[in-house]
């Protein structure tokens, strides 16, 4: 079964925070996504809306 990724194919990383402007993940989170446990993926998914909101305001 494929693991759903929050990737939006817009891989532009904001320098000060290190978050992707497309999905909100860090480069490390994006690279390790398939290896992460469901618990850790869920933690990251919960943080993404807040991160993206911060990126939109900056």
Residue frames as qw, qx, qy, qz and C-alpha x, y, z in Angstrom:
[[0.000, 0.889, 0.457, 0.000, 0.00, 0.00, 0.00],
 [0.398, 0.500, -0.022, 0.769, 1.37, 3.42, -0.95],
 [0.341, -0.527, -0.439, 0.643, 1.99, 5.93, 1.81],
 [0.175, 0.886, 0.347, 0.253, 0.14, 9.18, 1.16],
 [0.509, -0.111, -0.089, 0.849, 2.51, 12.11, 1.04],
 [0.044, 0.845, 0.341, -0.409, 1.58, 15.76, 1.59],
 [0.364, -0.237, 0.424, 0.795, 3.92, 16.71, -1.29],
 [0.433, 0.760, 0.319, -0.366, 2.43, 19.19, -3.77],
 [0.733, 0.328, 0.301, 0.514, 5.36, 19.07, -6.23],
 [0.113, 0.922, -0.055, 0.366, 6.32, 22.64, -5.28],
 [0.835, -0.324, -0.174, 0.409, 9.71, 21.99, -3.67],
 [0.245, 0.690, -0.150, 0.665, 10.94, 25.45, -2.74],
 [0.643, -0.440, -0.496, 0.383, 12.46, 25.63, 0.73],
 [0.135, -0.941, -0.021, -0.310, 12.19, 28.82, 2.75],
 [0.540, 0.450, -0.512, 0.495, 15.65, 29.59, 4.13],
 [0.182, -0.514, 0.480, -0.688, 15.01, 30.85, 7.66],
 [0.765, -0.209, 0.363, -0.489, 12.64, 28.06, 8.72],
 [0.083, -0.308, 0.924, 0.208, 13.73, 25.35, 6.30],
 [0.546, 0.342, 0.689, -0.332, 10.13, 24.49, 5.40],
 [0.241, 0.208, 0.723, 0.613, 8.93, 23.68, 1.90],
 [0.260, 0.186, 0.045, -0.946, 6.61, 26.38, 0.56],
 [0.509, -0.026, -0.638, -0.577, 4.48, 23.69, -1.11],
 [0.703, -0.302, -0.631, -0.127, 3.86, 21.19, 1.69],
 [0.441, -0.795, 0.156, -0.387, 5.43, 22.69, 4.83],
 [0.945, -0.273, -0.004, 0.181, 7.81, 19.82, 5.56],
 [0.245, -0.788, 0.488, 0.284, 11.54, 20.15, 6.15],
 [0.531, 0.535, -0.615, -0.233, 13.90, 18.59, 3.64],
 [0.033, -0.264, 0.932, -0.247, 14.73, 15.88, 6.20],
 [0.561, 0.199, 0.601, -0.533, 11.03, 15.11, 6.78],
 [0.699, 0.527, -0.145, -0.461, 10.41, 14.90, 3.04],
 [0.376, 0.503, -0.775, -0.076, 13.38, 12.59, 2.47],
 [0.020, -0.141, 0.934, -0.327, 12.49, 10.29, 5.37],
 [0.606, -0.023, 0.049, -0.793, 8.70, 10.33, 4.85],
 [0.816, 0.073, -0.483, -0.310, 8.38, 6.70, 3.70],
 [0.528, 0.135, -0.745, 0.385, 10.55, 5.47, 6.59],
 [0.211, -0.269, 0.434, -0.834, 8.65, 7.31, 9.32],
 [0.017, 0.286, 0.930, -0.232, 6.16, 5.52, 11.52],
 [0.098, -0.656, -0.605, -0.440, 2.47, 6.36, 11.07],
 [0.412, -0.765, -0.359, 0.340, 2.63, 8.16, 14.43],
 [0.381, -0.427, 0.152, 0.806, 5.47, 10.44, 13.31],
 [0.135, 0.295, 0.582, 0.745, 3.85, 11.12, 9.94],
 [0.225, -0.763, -0.586, -0.157, 0.64, 12.13, 11.74],
 [0.418, -0.677, -0.172, 0.581, 2.59, 14.49, 14.03],
 [0.279, -0.153, 0.371, 0.872, 4.14, 16.17, 11.00],
 [0.003, -0.496, -0.681, -0.539, 0.79, 16.33, 9.16],
 [0.289, -0.803, -0.498, 0.156, -0.75, 18.12, 12.15],
 [0.376, -0.587, 0.030, 0.716, 2.01, 20.74, 12.10],
 [0.400, 0.208, 0.535, 0.715, 1.77, 21.48, 8.36],
 [0.037, 0.825, 0.476, 0.302, -1.23, 23.86, 8.34],
 [0.388, -0.870, -0.060, 0.299, 0.42, 26.04, 11.00],
 [0.545, -0.306, 0.393, 0.674, 3.74, 26.03, 9.15],
 [0.329, 0.438, 0.574, 0.609, 2.12, 26.91, 5.82],
 [0.121, -0.920, -0.365, -0.073, 0.15, 29.72, 7.47],
 [0.467, -0.725, 0.132, 0.489, 3.38, 31.14, 8.91],
 [0.496, -0.027, 0.522, 0.693, 5.04, 30.90, 5.49],
 [0.194, 0.693, 0.552, 0.422, 2.14, 32.71, 3.81],
 [0.243, -0.944, -0.209, 0.082, 2.37, 35.57, 6.32],
 [0.524, -0.603, 0.255, 0.545, 6.12, 36.03, 5.89]]
